[in-house]
């Protein structure tokens, strides 16, 4: 093996292979020189910077890629989070959480808002809870300003509002819990039944009265616009049929604010001409001052039949099934 030592290279900087060892010729150059065809020559400035530049570029590229990846991931995560959150907030307001049977309830959504300042895409109202035999319904299920309903039975009602923002994302639901009570007091009798399409009618007889006369309060003579004169002077002891239902399952409802003393009789009439065959179960509920005092159940299975349901005595308010 031949070893050439460039001029000026310190001997202590050499690592020399043992003489006679096989292998290629090795040329070791001093700092600032490069080997060209077995000869050490002074390195040009560009050659010396190449490795440093390469390392620097590599580091820079690595940093740039890392930053870009980080920014891209962060932006993607932010966009993903934003896209799942609605900018709409639903709000329901009403005068009181205690409502009155047969009185209109107004539900106001005008305070609902969108944090992005955009218009609502849609609004959806739902009456999620109501008494089991209630037929109460919302006047509008799509208005973004308000809706109304009239509670027809004593009990709990829950209204829900969901607003969809301009991107099609639904808000969290706003819920409003309401409790329906009777008005100022008095007697209320309610009839509900099981099968729709079978028209059942509620009748209340004055003490000593007969069916289908002026001593019988029913749809034919005892409506809000056409009342009956019972008892003494004044109107507080007169009956009124405040709810009459034909195609559904009730309720039908008769009220007397201050019944005169005596025994009143309740009948249910299976009005002829319905499309329902067989038995139709019904329930008659008795309320005094908004409090349920008794319930009597029965079944109507014969067209045009009058079913004697119960008697109620005043002033004791005792209900006796028949």
Beta strands, then each sheet from edge to edge (+ up, - down):
strand 1: 3-5
strand 2: 26-28
strand 3: 33-36
strand 4: 39-42
strand 5: 88-89
strand 6: 98-100
strand 7: 104-108
strand 8: 113-114
strand 9: 122-129
strand 10: 146-150
strand 11: 155-164
strand 12: 174-181
strand 13: 187-193
strand 14: 200-205
strand 15: 216-217
strand 16: 240-243
strand 17: 250-256
strand 18: 262-270
strand 19: 280-288
strand 20: 291-300
strand 21: 306-314
strand 22: 318-321
sheet 1: 1+ 2+
sheet 2: 3+ 4-
sheet 3: 5+ 8-
sheet 4: 6+ 12+ 11- 9+
sheet 5: 7+ 10-
sheet 6: 16+ 17- 13+ 19- 20+
sheet 7: 15+ 14- 18+ 21- 22+
end
